[in-house]
Amino acid sequence: MIETGICIIGAGAAGLMAACTAATGGKNVVVAESNSAAGRKLLLTGGGRCNLTHTHTGNIDEFIREYKPFDKFVRHCIHTFPPEKLRDFFAQRGLETIVEQNGCVGCVFPKTNRSSDVCKVLTDELKKPNVKIIYGTKINSIKKDDDFTIQSDKFSISAKSLIIATGGVSWPQTGSDGSGYQFAKSLGHKIITPIPCLVPLITKEKFTSLAGVSVQDVLISGKIANKKITSRGAMIFTHTGIGGPAVLDFSRTACEHLQNLKISLDFLPNISVENLDLELTKSFAENQNKTAGSVLYRFLPKALAERIADGKSSQIDKKTRKEIVGKLKSFPLTIAGTEVIEKATITRGGVDTAEIDSKTMESKICKGLFFAGEIMNVDAPCGGYNLQFAFSSGFLAGT
């Protein structure tokens, strides 16, 4: 039997930050991680660069509004450990951060552009006498009497307090297998059924020839219950539909209403229909001997341009030109559904936050039980917001 003050299940972003905070406070901490190393999912985020957080406008209240409909729950923990404190945490330990100026504007990455450096800072911080990390440890059950008894195949842990930071069920190859939901349920908590969130979309229309083609700035629009919803950013065509940041953010907004949802893509959101029509009129007239698709190369990747316009420029009459403008500004698609939950960046659902004290991350049902990160029913857009919540909730739970 291993005895400790605090046991943390999960050594992802939330669990590691919780351990760092608790250890700094002088507590004896045992971290149980099912993988052979810490931060498996953290290492993959941001394409291996690790998008830690987002600068937004610098206004913390506007930053928190990005978490709607979970903004009220996250308000205290984000205020307690906001983006600037997170960046300071890493800077004080030798890892500076930078703000992206192109592409993911406002996104914050480590200056080295290596997620492994983020993970190293956190694990190095835990090289203390009062911290023990046990890898390759799959927890089988948790019981609560006066203390918590955490049982694995090889040993058991007795802890005064318990932090569950096991993540959701997305990217199961990183260890997020949903076991944390079962632990929470066994301790009396309600679990809101997880669904894919920030997930590529499957369309009824197929684009095999366009698979892998990306567009850097697309406005996606749809309507749910007569309310227009939009998302803007980069997207990519896939073998089954569409993906990329703009699509993932759109999927979050519409995740419960995606079946047979009709959407449109504006490939040129910075140009009005009228001005685009004028530009194409001039371009087709000046390039009579070229294909219509090649005239669109200045706006779009070649494969997509040729999909939208074919034939010679000299053959483009007013009606055809209007149709091309229509496709560029309002390319219609029908969503058939989402990719499987395992392919989602994060999940919506998990431990019901109505049963968690937002000021401490402690259970309202089971004294001494705390939660951190994606195991809770909280999600946010792409761009570092989800990692910020993982770190902020981990900090609060560890405190």
C-alpha positions, 0 to 999 in steps of 0.5 A, spaced: 500 500 500 502 506 497 500 512 502 500 519 500 496 526 501 494 527 494 493 521 488 492 524 481 490 519 476 492 521 469 499 525 467 496 529 461 496 537 461 491 537 467 494 532 471 501 534 470 499 542 472 495 539 478 501 535 480 506 541 479 501 546 483 500 541 489 507 539 490 509 546 490 505 547 496 509 542 499 504 536 499 506 529 498 503 527 491 503 520 487 501 520 480 498 514 476 499 514 469 497 508 464 502 510 459 509 509 459 510 516 459 507 523 461 503 528 456 502 523 450 496 527 448 500 534 449 505 532 445 501 531 439 497 538 440 498 543 435 501 539 430 507 537 435 508 544 436 503 545 442 498 551 442 498 552 449 493 558 449 491 564 446 492 571 446 485 573 444 484 581 445 488 581 451 481 582 455 480 576 460 472 577 459 472 576 452 477 570 452 472 567 457 466 568 453 469 563 447 468 558 452 460 559 451 456 555 453 461 553 459 463 560 460 460 561 467 463 555 470 470 556 467 470 563 469 473 563 476 479 558 474 481 562 468 481 568 472 485 565 477 490 562 472 489 566 466 494 566 459 499 571 462 500 566 468 501 560 464 506 563 459 509 566 466 509 559 469 513 556 463 518 563 462 520 562 469 522 555 467 526 557 461 521 556 456 519 562 452 513 563 448 511 566 442 504 569 439 503 566 432 502 572 427 500 568 421 495 563 420 493 561 427 493 569 429 493 570 436 495 562 438 501 561 443 506 556 442 513 555 445 518 559 442 522 552 440 516 550 437 516 543 440 511 540 444 516 536 447 519 542 451 512 543 454 512 536 457 519 536 459 518 543 463 512 540 467 515 533 468 522 536 470 518 540 475 515 534 478 522 531 480 522 532 487 522 528 493 515 529 495 512 527 488 512 520 485 510 518 478 508 511 477 507 509 469 504 503 466 499 503 471 492 502 469 487 503 475 481 498 476 477 501 481 476 507 486 473 506 493 472 512 498 471 510 506 475 516 510 480 516 505 480 514 497 483 507 495 485 506 488 487 499 486 491 497 480 493 490 478 500 491 481 498 495 488 493 500 491 494 507 493 491 510 499 490 518 499 486 523 503 485 527 496 484 524 489 484 528 482 481 525 476 485 528 470 484 522 465 481 526 459 475 524 455 475 519 449 478 522 443 484 520 441 484 513 445 491 512 442 494 517 447 490 513 453 484 517 453 479 511 454 474 513 458 475 510 464 475 516 468 468 517 467 467 510 470 471 512 476 467 518 477 460 514 476 462 509 481 463 515 486 456 518 485 457 523 479 452 524 473 456 523 466 453 527 460 454 522 454 460 524 450 459 526 443 465 528 438 467 535 438 472 539 434 471 533 429 472 533 421 465 532 418 463 527 413 459 530 407 454 527 402 458 530 397 464 526 395 471 530 393 476 524 392 480 528 387 480 534 392 482 530 398 488 534 401 487 540 398 487 546 403 484 553 403 487 558 408 481 562 409 474 560 408 467 562 411 463 556 413 455 558 414 449 554 416 442 555 420 440 551 426 433 553 428 433 559 424 439 562 427 445 563 423 452 560 425 458 561 422 466 559 422 472 562 419 479 560 418 483 554 414 480 548 412 482 542 408 478 537 403 478 530 406 476 523 403 470 523 406 468 531 407 472 537 410 476 538 416 481 543 418 480 549 424 474 552 421 471 546 420 472 543 427 470 550 430 464 549 426 463 542 428 463 545 436 458 550 435 453 545 431 455 538 434 448 536 436 445 538 430 449 536 424 445 530 421 443 533 414 445 540 416 446 544 409 452 549 409 455 553 404 463 555 404 465 562 402 472 561 399 473 568 398 470 572 404 474 578 403 471 580 396 464 581 395 459 578 390 459 584 386 467 586 386 468 578 385 464 578 379 467 585 376 474 582 377 472 575 373 469 579 368 475 583 367 480 576 368 476 572 363 476 577 358 484 578 358 485 571 358 481 568 352 486 563 350 486 560 357 482 555 361 477 558 366 480 554 371 487 557 370 484 564 371 481 562 378 488 560 380 490 566 383 484 565 388 484 558 389 488 551 389 489 549 382 484 542 383 479 546 387 479 552 381 478 546 376 472 543 380 469 550 380 470 552 373 471 548 366 472 550 359 475 556 356 475 563 358 472 565 351 466 560 353 464 563 359 458 567 358 454 572 363 450 566 366 456 561 367 460 567 370 454 568 375 454 561 377 462 561 378 461 567 382 456 563 386 460 557 387 466 561 390 461 565 395 456 560 397 459 553 395 453 548 398 454 542 402 450 537 406 453 534 412 451 527 413 455 526 420 461 527 423 467 522 423 468 517 429 469 520 436 476 517 437 478 522 431 475 528 435 480 533 438 476 533 444 469 531 446 463 534 449 460 531 455 463 528 461 462 529 468 456 534 469 459 541 472 453 542 476 456 537 481 463 540 481 465 547 485 467 551 480 471 555 485 475 549 487 474 543 482 472 539 488 466 534 487 459 537 491 458 530 492 464 526 494 469 530 499 476 530 497 475 528 490 477 533 484 477 534 477 481 537 472 481 538 464 477 534 459 474 529 463 469 535 465 463 537 460 467 543 458 469 544 451 472 550 447 474 552 440 481 551 437 486 555 438 489 553 445 483 554 449 482 547 451 489 547 453 488 553 457 482 550 461 486 544 462 492 548 465 487 552 469 483 547 472 489 543 474 492 549 477 485 550 481 485 542 483 492 542 485 491 548 489 
